[in-house]
């Protein structure tokens, strides 16, 4: 890709970059430069570089890319020396951890032409070893590399540097210079500063360091980084002084508040700090574990391999209902008193809602084995979050929170992952704006959502243009604060968990036919919630047991809210053998044990009245249709095209790959049942697609390989374990 790479500074980072590029074959020649003669000699002997120079001008002659890998405070002098050389169109880049300081030095000495070719960068990677002899061509694989291009940096220069790092297996991101320095000050520089300071403080106040005889492993783990190179960190703190001071001041302020809580015996505040910190640390641990796991696998995505055949038997309990789990957090946080929740779904979507409320000052204990204790703050007790509220892939979190946050006195921003950021939000923002909310979305009505606080909301009488429980719930949550009575009328029934749970918290809600109404001015009283099993999760096993010959399966404690049982109704119309036992009511929600036996399914025209009641279950219902005798026709389901994926098209593509005759339409699909063969399916990161084709393999003639399944953990963390328990043979690819 380039003729000559020059690396100035042959330590661990510079040497590893040089060696990696040299081994990649993307560069004609790699030239090294270092002040230490022994390092230059070793660099050639170890194959880190092709040759070394001791003179900067000689090394840079004819260079296409020059990487600066010298200590941060040596960078200014090096840039000054480079500014006096004729570098032609050579691209300059660096690896320093304080970008603001490097860029200031570059702007002072480099000519405009050189600035066009300057791409500041920072690899977040390291090792316990140092020096050129520790050079490792794999050092940056699956590690972050942050590039912070200048406004004037040319696209060509940025593209070349980006490509070189990616060739080494790095995960490259582009970031504003100021943002980079703030992030690194918080996550790297401040922890080192605190570790150095704590060890020094204890050491100089205790005789002959004797106190360390009594220190346990926690002290060792916390202070490990105080063993880092003092000179290097001295340089970093001076170079990134402003960002470090801002972060340190914020920490000092929080520490002062924590000190006051300890002094006053304020256990509630301490519990809030400790629970938030524990969850944040667990989240960080999951990130590290996932990174290590993916390093080990060295694959782009997580794939499933589903084997054909098998029958289902036994009794299993489904994970908690996701919709109810979301709402238990929201209403429990807005209630007065402590709300206890059992059966909470510990999937990433519901945890995103939980974290959002922790960020807004609500103390929440757990989850531990599905149990939570929420210390409610009342309708007006939420606090501004310290930054944007990140809800991952959870559309429910974003849409419901939009209604709730529109009425708060403080500004908020809701962000999500790449998938959620492609999902439209105008259906919820438009009626909220009609209520007086100040909401701004991104281009084409997509996330992020920015909400301006302090608005006086007016009640609205709104007819939903399309049935949507999320939009209805968002407006009802906004209605808790709006002047007057908020009325929402839906064109077809949708799940009514919000209405039921509001009533369970003692809030008056009127349901008159297709219209739900509530007025502001009331409060929520803490209660106890037992979350039933999720019928959306149960749907995969209902279909699986129906299509696998000889199956007899019991799904325990499943919620059978009449606004959610469309999947059961549709399967029964197709001839499924499903019976309900032990019917009861738990926390205002109807619950039953579902027994399903294998049956010969027949194709049907799905009644449009049932479509909103089964909108999330259609991917696996398409599998049932593919295994049925005759033709199944679905209409009125255009909402499926704007879910985590275009579920109509993605399912049609997958079924066709398995030999099923099907025809997608604008608002549905036509499926002719028949034999299924094995094949390869692209799930497009949509968990329901991945799980649906895991079920389809039961009737396939060969294995079904399903690509891009990592998001199954978002909604159904123990899906594979339950499959193995009941007889569905699907595993992560590469695992037995």
Secondary structure, 3 states (H helix, E strand, C coil): CEEEEEEECCCHHHHHHHHHHHHHCCEEEEEEECCCHHHHHHHHHCCCCCEEECCHHHHHCCCCEEEECCCHHHHHHHHHHHHCCCCCCCEEEECCCCHHHHHHHHHHHCCHHHHHCEECEEECCCCCCCCHHHCCCCCCCCCEEEECCCCCCCHHHHHHHHHHHHHCCCEEEECCHHHHHHHHHHHHHHHHHHHHHHHHHHHHCCHHHHHHHHCCHHHHHHHHHHHCCHHHHHHHHHHCHHHHHHHHHHHHHHHHHHHHHHHHCCHHHHHHHHHHHHHHHHHHHHHHHHHHHHHHHCCCCCCEEECCCCCCEEEEECCECHHHHHHHHHHHHHCEEEEEEECCCCCHHHHHHHHHHHHCCCEEEEEECCEEEEEEECCCCCCCCCCCEECCCCHHHHHHHHHHHCCCCCCEEEECCCCHHHCECHHHHHHHHHCCCEEECCHHHECCEEEECCCCCECCEEECCCCCHHHHHHHHHHHCCCECEEEEECCCCCCCHHHHHHHHCCCCCEEECCEEEEECCCCCECCEEECCECHHHHHHHHHHHHHCCCCEEEEEEEECCCCCCHHHHHHHHCCCEEEEEEEEEECCEEEEEEEEECCCCECCECCHHHHHHHHHHHHHHHHHHHHCECEEEECCCHHHHHCCCCHHHHHHHHHHHCCCEEEEECCEEEEECCCECCEEEECCCCHHHHHHHHHHHHHECCCEEEECCCCHHHHCCCHHHHHHHHCCCEEECCCC
